[in-house]
C-alpha cells in the first residue's frame, strides 16, 4: 500500500505495453485518474508516472 503523494515512474521497453490495475484506492496514471477496480493500458508512452491521490494498492504488468 502506497501513501498519498507517492509518485512512481516506470520506464518500459518501447516494444512493450503496460497494464495498470487498481486494487484499492485512487491513483493518477500519466494524468488520468483511476479508482478501485479500474484498469488501464499504456500503449503510447515509454514513461508511465503513477501518483497516489489517496492510499493505493496497484498491480503493474509490463507486457510484450
NORRA-V433533 format. One record per pair of residues at least 6 apart in sequence whose C-alpha atoms are under 6 Angstrom apart, sorted by the first residue. I is the first residue (numbers start at 0). J is the second residue. D is the distance in Angstrom with one decimal. If there is no record, write none. Layout:
i=[I/I]
j=[J/J]
d=[D/D]
This chain:
i=[0/0/1/1/2/3/3/3/3/4/5/5/6/6/7/7/8/8/9/9/10/10/11/13/15/15/16/16/16/17/17/17/17/17/18/18/18/18/19/19/19/19/20/20/20/21/21/21/21/22/22/22/22/23/23/23/24/24/24/24/25/25/25/25/25/26/26/26/26/26/27/27/28/28/29]
j=[55/56/54/55/54/51/52/53/54/51/50/51/49/50/48/49/47/48/46/47/45/46/45/45/62/63/41/42/62/40/41/60/61/62/39/40/59/60/38/39/58/59/38/57/58/35/36/37/57/35/36/56/57/35/55/56/34/35/54/55/33/34/52/53/55/32/33/50/51/52/49/50/48/49/48]
d=[5.5/4.7/5.5/5.3/4.6/5.0/5.4/4.4/5.0/5.3/5.8/5.5/5.6/4.3/5.8/5.2/5.5/4.3/5.7/5.1/5.7/4.6/5.3/6.0/5.4/4.6/5.9/5.3/5.1/5.7/5.0/5.4/4.6/5.7/5.7/4.5/5.8/5.0/5.4/5.3/5.8/4.7/4.3/5.6/5.1/5.2/5.5/5.6/4.5/5.6/5.9/5.4/5.2/4.6/5.4/5.1/5.9/5.2/5.6/4.2/5.7/4.5/5.4/5.5/5.8/5.8/5.3/5.5/4.4/5.1/5.6/5.0/5.7/4.6/5.2]
